[in-house]
Structure formats: structure tokens, C-alpha cells
Amino acid sequence: MLGSSHFIPSERPMRTMSTKGRTAQTWGHRCERLSLWLLWLRGWNLVAWRLKLGRFELDLVVSRGDELRLLEVKARKTGAWVGGDTSLTNEQRLRLQMALSRFLDRVPWPGAISFQRVSWAGWRCRFHPPERWEALRGH
């Protein structure tokens, strides 16, 4: 465990973006926070939230026991054409693996390492089955 210290996002000024973009960003941040609350109820502890590693960002990194889990939160409005279930591309997955690898270079983790997507469609939430990412330990 990393103890009680957490990586929490600093308040960054919003870049110039459209009203639609700001609304989507606000909804995404709200869904990250809701996901974190649901994880706390399941016994997970916050390790990092919206952690910037160069040009990469990790939405949520949590731990429970000896397991470290990266969560990618995808939020969409109700009825969106592409839901959060299908919106993670292979390129995004590789970027997440690179970011988590950088995090593990700074904070080695002795236990299991996994990845999980969390999809929001309106107020409906789905935690997808976790995937083991043990191969990242060797980087």
C-alpha cells in the first residue's frame, strides 16, 4: 500500500472549449467521482485520480489488498450513438498501458495489476470485467 498519500488532481484552468465540450468534460469528471464512490463502497482505496504523466492521464488508480487497478471511465449521455462500452480504441489502450508503466516506474507495485473499464450511459453504470496487466511489471 502507498499509505495515506494520494495523487489528487490539481485545479487546472480549463482550456478554451465549446459549451458542449465543457458540459461533456464536467459530466466525465462527475462520472469519475461517482465511480470512485462506488469503488469505495466495494472496499477499494484511492491511489491516484486524474494523474497526468507527460501527455498521458490515468482516470483512477485504486488498490484493495495487494491488487492495483487502473480504471478508465467513459461517460456518455443517455442515447449516445457510441456508448462508453465501445469507445476505448486499441490506440487508447496502448496509451493507458504506457502511462501505467510510467506510474509503476515511479511507484513499484509488488502485487497484482489489473485494468477495468467503467461505462456510464446517462445514470446507468457498468463495471466491465477486469483484465490482468501483469506484463507491465517488467517494464
PAZAPA-4460 file (N, C-alpha, C; in steps of 0.05 Angstrom, whole numbers, plus 32768, in hexadecimal, padded with zeros to 4 digits):
% residues 139
    n_x    n_y    n_z   ca_x   ca_y   ca_z    c_x    c_y    c_z   seq   type   mol
   8011   7FE8   8000   8000   8000   8000   8012   8019   8000     1      M     A
   8007   802E   7FF7   8016   8047   7FF6   8010   8058   800E     2      L     A
   8002   804E   8021   7FFC   805E   8038   7FE5   8071   8033     3      G     A
   7FE5   8087   8041   7FCF   809A   803F   7FD4   80AF   802A     4      S     A
   7FEB   80B0   801D   7FF0   80C5   8009   7FE3   80BC   7FEF     5      S     A
   7FD6   80CF   7FE2   7FC8   80CA   7FC9   7FD1   80DF   7FB4     6      H     A
   7FCF   80D7   7F9B   7FD4   80E9   7F85   7FB9   80F4   7F7E     7      F     A
   7FB3   810D   7F84   7F99   8119   7F7E   7F9D   812F   7F6A     8      I     A
   7F8B   8133   7F57   7F90   8147   7F43   7F91   8163   7F4E     9      P     A
   7FA3   8172   7F43   7FA4   818E   7F4A   7F8F   819D   7F3A    10      S     A
   7F86   81B3   7F44   7F73   81C3   7F35   7F82   81D0   7F1E    11      E     A
   7F7B   81C9   7F06   7F87   81D4   7EEE   7F73   81E6   7EE0    12      R     A
   7F7B   81FC   7ED6   7F68   820D   7EC7   7F5E   81FE   7EAE    13      P     A
   7F44   8200   7EA9   7F39   81F3   7E91   7F43   8201   7E78    14      M     A
   7F4A   81F0   7E64   7F52   81FC   7E4B   7F39   8207   7E3E    15      R     A
   7F3D   8218   7E2A   7F27   8223   7E1C   7F19   820C   7E0C    16      T     A
   7F00   8207   7E12   7EF1   81F3   7E05   7ED4   81FB   7E03    17      M     A
   7EC6   81ED   7DF1   7EAA   81F4   7DED   7E9A   81ED   7E06    18      S     A
   7E82   81F7   7E07   7E6F   81F1   7E1D   7E6A   81D3   7E1D    19      T     A
   7E66   81C8   7E06   7E61   81AB   7E04   7E79   819B   7E0F    20      K     A
   7E92   81A4   7E09   7EAA   8197   7E13   7EAC   8199   7E31    21      G     A
   7EA6   81B1   7E3C   7EA7   81B5   7E59   7E92   81A3   7E67    22      R     A
   7E7A   81A2   7E5B   7E65   8191   7E66   7E6E   8174   7E67    23      T     A
   7E7A   816A   7E51   7E83   814E   7E50   7E9A   814A   7E64    24      A     A
   7EAC   815D   7E66   7EC2   815A   7E7A   7EB7   8159   7E96    25      Q     A
   7EA4   816B   7E9C   7E98   816B   7EB7   7E8A   8151   7EBD    26      T     A
   7E7B   8146   7EA9   7E6D   812D   7EAD   7E82   8116   7EB1    27      W     A
   7E98   8116   7EA2   7EAC   8102   7EA5   7EB9   8103   7EC1    28      G     A
   7EBF   811B   7ECB   7ECB   811D   7EE5   7EB7   8114   7EFB    29      H     A
   7E9D   811A   7EF7   7E89   8112   7F0A   7E87   80F3   7F0A    30      R     A
   7E89   80E6   7EF3   7E87   80C9   7EF2   7EA0   80BC   7EFE    31      C     A
   7EB7   80C9   7EFB   7ECF   80BF   7F09   7ECB   80C0   7F27    32      E     A
   7EC0   80D6   7F31   7EBB   80D8   7F4E   7EA7   80C4   7F57    33      R     A
   7E91   80C0   7F48   7E7D   80AC   7F4F   7E89   8090   7F4F    34      L     A
   7E9A   808A   7F3B   7EA7   8070   7F39   7EB9   806C   7F52    35      S     A
   7EC7   8081   7F5A   7ED8   807F   7F72   7EC7   8078   7F8B    36      L     A
   7EB1   8085   7F8E   7E9F   807F   7FA4   7E96   8062   7FA4    37      W     A
   7E8E   8058   7F8D   7E86   803C   7F8B   7E9D   8029   7F92    38      L     A
   7EB5   8031   7F8A   7ECD   8020   7F90   7ED2   8021   7FAE    39      L     A
   7ED0   8038   7FBB   7ED4   803A   7FD8   7EC0   8027   7FE6    40      W     A
   7EA7   8026   7FDD   7E93   8015   7FE9   7E9B   7FF7   7FE6    41      L     A
   7EAB   7FF1   7FD2   7EB4   7FD6   7FCD   7ECF   7FD0   7FDA    42      R     A
   7ED9   7FE3   7FE9   7EF1   7FDE   7FF8   7F0B   7FE7   7FEB    43      G     A
   7F0A   7FF6   7FD5   7F22   7FFF   7FC7   7F2B   801A   7FD3    44      W     A
   7F45   801E   7FD2   7F51   8037   7FDC   7F5C   8047   7FC5    45      N     A
   7F5A   8061   7FC6   7F64   8073   7FB1   7F83   8074   7FB3    46      L     A
   7F90   8070   7F9C   7FAD   8073   7F9A   7FB2   808D   7F8A    47      V     A
   7FA5   8090   7F73   7FA8   80A7   7F62   7F8F   80AD   7F53    48      A     A
   7F8A   80C7   7F4E   7F72   80CF   7F3F   7F7A   80E4   7F2B    49      W     A
   7F73   80E0   7F12   7F7A   80F2   7EFC   7F98   80F9   7EFD    50      R     A
   7FA8   80E5   7EFF   7FC5   80E8   7F01   7FD1   80ED   7EE5    51      L     A
   7FDE   8104   7EE2   7FEC   810B   7EC9   8008   8100   7ECA    52      K     A
   800F   80F1   7EB5   802A   80E6   7EB2   8033   80EE   7E96    53      L     A
   8040   8106   7E94   8047   8110   7E79   802D   8116   7E6A    54      G     A
   802B   810A   7E52   8013   810F   7E42   7FFD   80FB   7E48    55      R     A
   8001   80EA   7E5B   7FEE   80D5   7E63   7FDF   80DD   7E7C    56      F     A
   7FC7   80D2   7E7F   7FB8   80D7   7E98   7FAA   80BD   7EA0    57      E     A
   7FAC   80B6   7EBA   7F9E   809F   7EC5   7F86   80AA   7ED4    58      L     A
   7F6E   809F   7ECD   7F55   80A8   7EDA   7F56   80A2   7EF8    59      D     A
   7F56   8088   7EFE   7F56   807F   7F1A   7F6A   8068   7F1D    60      L     A
   7F7A   8069   7F33   7F8A   8052   7F3B   7F83   804D   7F58    61      V     A
   7F7A   8034   7F5D   7F71   802C   7F77   7F7F   8013   7F80    62      V     A
   7F7D   800D   7F9A   7F89   7FF4   7FA4   7F76   7FE8   7FB8    63      S     A
   7F78   7FCD   7FBA   7F6A   7FBE   7FCE   7F7B   7FA6   7FD4    64      R     A
   7F84   7FA4   7FED   7F96   7F8F   7FF4   7FB0   7F93   7FE5    65      G     A
   7FBA   7F7E   7FD7   7FD3   7F81   7FC8   7FCE   7F86   7FAA    66      D     A
   7FB5   7F8C   7FA2   7FAE   7F91   7F86   7FAD   7FAF   7F80    67      E     A
   7FBA   7FB7   7F6A   7FB9   7FD2   7F60   7FA8   7FD1   7F46    68      L     A
   7F95   7FE3   7F44   7F83   7FE2   7F2C   7F81   7FFE   7F20    69      R     A
   7F85   7FFF   7F06   7F81   8017   7EF6   7F65   8016   7EEB    70      L     A
   7F56   802C   7EEE   7F3B   802D   7EE3   7F39   8044   7ECF    71      L     A
   7F2E   803E   7EB8   7F29   8052   7EA3   7F0B   8056   7EA3    72      E     A
   7F03   806E   7EA9   7EE6   8075   7EAB   7EDE   8082   7E91    73      V     A
   7EC9   8077   7E84   7EBE   8082   7E6B   7EA1   808A   7E71    74      K     A
   7E9B   80A4   7E6D   7E81   80AE   7E73   7E74   80B9   7E59    75      A     A
   7E5B   80B1   7E55   7E4C   80BA   7E3E   7E30   80C1   7E48    76      R     A
   7E23   80D3   7E39   7E07   80DA   7E3F   7DF5   80C2   7E38    77      K     A
   7DDE   80C1   7E45   7DCB   80AD   7E3E   7DC4   80AE   7E21    78      T     A
   7DC5   8097   7E13   7DBE   8096   7DF7   7DD4   809E   7DE4    79      G     A
   7DEC   80A2   7DEE   7E03   80AA   7DDD   7E08   8093   7DC8    80      A     A
   7E0F   809B   7DB0   7E13   8087   7D9B   7E29   8073   7DA2    81      W     A
   7E40   807D   7DAC   7E55   806B   7DB4   7E55   806C   7DD3    82      V     A
   7E50   8056   7DDF   7E50   8055   7DFC   7E6B   8052   7E08    83      G     A
   7E6D   8055   7E22   7E87   8051   7E2F   7E91   8035   7E2D    84      G     A
   7E7F   8022   7E27   7E87   8006   7E25   7E9A   8002   7E0E    85      D     A
   7E97   8011   7DF8   7EA7   800C   7DE0   7EBA   8022   7DD9    86      T     A
   7EBD   8035   7DEA   7ECC   804D   7DE3   7EEA   804C   7DE9    87      S     A
   7EF5   8036   7DF2   7F12   8033   7DF8   7F1F   8025   7DE1    88      L     A
   7F30   8035   7DD2   7F3D   802A   7DBB   7F57   801B   7DC3    89      T     A
   7F63   800C   7DB1   7F7C   7FFE   7DB7   7F92   8013   7DBC    90      N     A
   7F92   8029   7DAD   7FA6   803E   7DB1   7FA4   804A   7DCE    91      E     A
   7F8B   804E   7DD7   7F87   8059   7DF2   7F90   8044   7E07    92      Q     A
   7F8A   802B   7E02   7F93   8016   7E14   7FB1   8015   7E16    93      R     A
   7FBF   8018   7E00   7FDD   8019   7E01   7FE7   8031   7E10    94      L     A
   7FDA   8048   7E0C   7FE2   8060   7E1B   7FDE   805C   7E39    95      R     A
   7FC8   804F   7E41   7FC3   8049   7E5D   7FD8   8037   7E68    96      L     A
   7FE0   8022   7E59   7FF5   8010   7E62   8010   801F   7E65    97      Q     A
   8016   8031   7E53   802F   8040   7E55   802E   8052   7E6E    98      M     A
   8017   805F   7E72   8014   8070   7E8A   8017   8060   7EA4    99      A     A
   800A   8049   7EA5   800B   8039   7EBD   8028   802F   7EC1   100      L     A
   8035   8028   7EAC   8051   8020   7EAD   8062   8036   7EB9   101      S     A
   805E   804F   7EB0   806D   8066   7EBC   8067   8069   7ED9   102      R     A
   804D   8066   7EE0   8045   8068   7EFD   8054   8052   7F0D   103      F     A
   8055   803A   7F02   8062   8024   7F11   8081   8027   7F12   104      L     A
   808C   8037   7F00   80A9   803D   7F02   80AD   804F   7F1A   105      D     A
   809A   8061   7F20   809C   8073   7F37   8093   8066   7F51   106      R     A
   807F   8055   7F4F   8073   8049   7F67   8071   802B   7F62   107      V     A
   8087   801B   7F66   8085   7FFE   7F61   806F   7FF1   7F72   108      P     A
   8062   7FDE   7F65   804C   7FD0   7F73   8052   7FB3   7F74   109      W     A
   8053   7FA7   7F8C   805B   7F8B   7F8F   8044   7F77   7F89   110      P     A
   802B   7F80   7F8A   8015   7F6E   7F87   800A   7F6D   7F6A   111      G     A
   7FF2   7F63   7F68   7FE4   7F60   7F4E   7FDE   7F7B   7F42   112      A     A
   7FDE   7F7D   7F28   7FD7   7F95   7F19   7FC1   7F8F   7F05   113      I     A
   7FAC   7FA0   7F05   7F96   7F9A   7EF3   7F8B   7FB5   7EE8   114      S     A
   7F7B   7FB1   7ED4   7F6E   7FC7   7EC5   7F50   7FC2   7EC4   115      F     A
   7F40   7FD7   7EC6   7F23   7FD4   7EC4   7F17   7FED   7EB8   116      Q     A
   7F04   7FE8   7EA5   7EF5   7FFF   7E9A   7EDC   8003   7EAA   117      R     A
   7ED4   801C   7EAD   7EBA   8022   7EB9   7EAB   8033   7EA5   118      V     A
   7E93   802A   7E9D   7E83   8038   7E89   7E6B   8045   7E96   119      S     A
   7E66   805E   7E8F   7E4F   806C   7E98   7E3F   8074   7E80   120      W     A
   7E25   806E   7E80   7E12   8077   7E6B   7DFC   8085   7E7B   121      A     A
   7DFD   809F   7E7C   7DEA   80AD   7E8D   7DF2   80A6   7EAA   122      G     A
   7DDE   809D   7EB9   7DE3   8095   7ED5   7DE7   8077   7ED8   123      W     A
   7DE8   8069   7EC2   7DED   804C   7EC3   7E0B   8047   7EC3   124      R     A
   7E14   8036   7ED4   7E31   8031   7ED7   7E36   8013   7ED3   125      C     A
   7E4C   800D   7EC6   7E54   7FF1   7EC2   7E72   7FEE   7EC7   126      R     A
   7E79   7FDD   7ED9   7E95   7FD6   7EDE   7E9A   7FBD   7ECD   127      F     A
   7EAC   7FC0   7EBA   7EB3   7FA9   7EA8   7EC5   7F96   7EB7   128      H     A
   7EC7   7F7D   7EAE   7ED9   7F6A   7EBC   7EF6   7F74   7EBC   129      P     A
   7F04   7F71   7ED2   7F1F   7F7B   7ED3   7F31   7F69   7EC1   130      P     A
   7F47   7F75   7EB8   7F5B   7F67   7EA8   7F76   7F68   7EB8   131      E     A
   7F84   7F52   7EB8   7F9F   7F52   7EC5   7FB3   7F5F   7EB3   132      R     A
   7FC3   7F71   7EBE   7FD8   7F7E   7EAF   7FF3   7F79   7EBD   133      W     A
   7FF8   7F61   7EC4   8010   7F59   7ED3   8029   7F5F   7EC2   134      E     A
   8027   7F5D   7EA7   803F   7F61   7E96   804C   7F7D   7E99   135      A     A
   803C   7F90   7EA3   8047   7FAB   7EA6   805C   7FAC   7EBD   136      L     A
   805C   7F99   7ECE   806F   7F99   7EE5   808C   7F98   7EDB   137      R     A
   8091   7F8C   7EC5   80AD   7F89   7EBB   80B8   7FA1   7EAE   138      G     A
   80A8   7FB6   7EA9   80B2   7FCE   7E9B   80C0   7FE0   7EAD   139      H     A
***
